[in-house]
Amino acid sequence: MAWDLQGMFYENCSCDAICPCTWSNLAHRATRDDYCRFALAFLVESGEIEGVDVSGRQFVLIGDTPPNMADGNWRLGVFVDDGASSEQVDKLGQVLSGALGGPPRYWGRCWASSSGSSRHRSPSTRTVAGTTSPWATRSTTRARPSGSREESR
């Protein structure tokens, strides 16, 4: 494998209860009838992608998908901490797209049929109950995947 990332991962979605997509390997529909919206936050404690050190990088992947995520047509956005270099952002994008293999390769098929995706750099802080712990990010614009279904409403 051309990459190795180790660290913390946090997930949140728009389901009314525990996300059925993760425990069912995308076989079950989201608990909402018309969509699934999610945020996946990552804190890379140590990592390397094709020789590029990405240790200490943080990123959030946001998505808007049909209720059955396996149907594809995911609309995505990625916020990478503003301390990341352009090379680090590009390498993280290659991993997330599935282009470099590993687990994202499966999801990359859903993303490849996406009608839109975008990447942004964003200041990020990590504070929970007064201690440093992931995750919060802020943007000067409304965070929404490009091509979001919400734009067409």
N, C-alpha and C positions, 0 to 999 in steps of 0.2 A: 504494500500500500504506500502511496506517495505522500501520506500525511498522517500525523498523530496529534490529537487534541485531548487534553485532560483538564478537567475542571468541574464547574457546577452548571446545572441545567435546570431551568424553571419553565413551567408550562401553565398557561391559562387559556380557557376558551369560553365561548358563549353558551355552552350547554347548560341546561338547568341543573344537572347533577354531574357526577363523575363522567368525564369524557369517554364515551364508548369507543371512539376511534382507536385510542391507544391500546386498550386491553383486547380489542377484537381484531387487531391488525388491519384496520380500515374496513372490516366486513360489516359493521353496523353503522347506521345513519346517526348523524348528530341529533340531539334531542329537540332541536329547532326544526321546523318544517321547511324553511326556505334557505338556510345558509348555515355555515360555521365560520366564525371569526376567531382567530387565535393569535396569541403572542408567545413566542418561544425565546427566552432570554438565556444567554450563554456567557459565562465568565471563564475564559481560557486561562487556567493557572499556568500550564506549560503546554507548548505546542510548536510544531514545525510543519510547514506545508512546502514540499519540494525545496527544502533547504532554506526557506524563509521563516525566521522566528516570529511566531505570533503570540508568544507568552504575554500575559497581562491584557490582551485585547478583550473587549466586551462587545457583544452585538445582540440585537433583538431582531428576530424575524417575525413580521406580522403577515397574516394571511386572511383571505376571504375566499371561501370555497363553497361548492354545492353541499347540501346536507350529507351526501355520500361522497366523502373525500376521494375515494378511489375512482370516481368519474372523471377526475382531472379538472382542467380549466381553473386552476388555482391562480389567484391574483395575489402577488407578493410584494413586500417591501422589506428592506433590510436597513437597520440603523446600526452603524459601526461607531464605536467611540471616536471622538475627534482627535485622539492621540495616534490613531492608526495611520501608517503611511499608505500611499496609493498602491504600492506593491502588496502590502498586507490586505488591503480591502479587496484587491483583485484576486488574491489567493483564497481568501475566505469565500468569495463569490464562486470560485471554481469548485470548492468543496461542497458548498450548499447546492450547487446546480447538479451535483452527482457526476460531474465530468471527471473527477479523480477517484471514483469508485467508493467502496465502503457503503455503509447504510444509506447515505443520501442518494445513492444511485437509484434505489427503488423510488424514492420520493421525487427524484429528478424527472422521472417520466410524467408525473402529475404536473410538475412545474414547466416541463418542456411544452406542454399544451396550453400553458398559461397565456392569456391575451395581454398580459402586462406584468412588468416587474420593475422595481427601482431600488437604488442603493443611495443612502445618505449618510453623512457623518453627523454625529450629534453629541453634544456634551452629555456625560452620564455621571450619575452619582449612585452610591450604594449605601443607603441608610435604612435600617429596620430597627425599631425600638432603641434608638440611640447608639447602635453599634454598626460597624461597617459590614454590610452584607448585601448581596444583590437584591433588588434591581430597581432602578428608576432611570428614565431617560426623558429628555425634553426636546421639543422641536419648536421652532418659531412658526411652523405651519401645521395645519391639522394632519396628523399621522393617518394615512390611508394608502393602501396599496394602489398603484396606478391601475386604471381600468376598473376600479372598484364598482361593484354592483350598486353601491350607494350613490355614485355619480350619475347613474342613469335613472334614479328615482325622482 
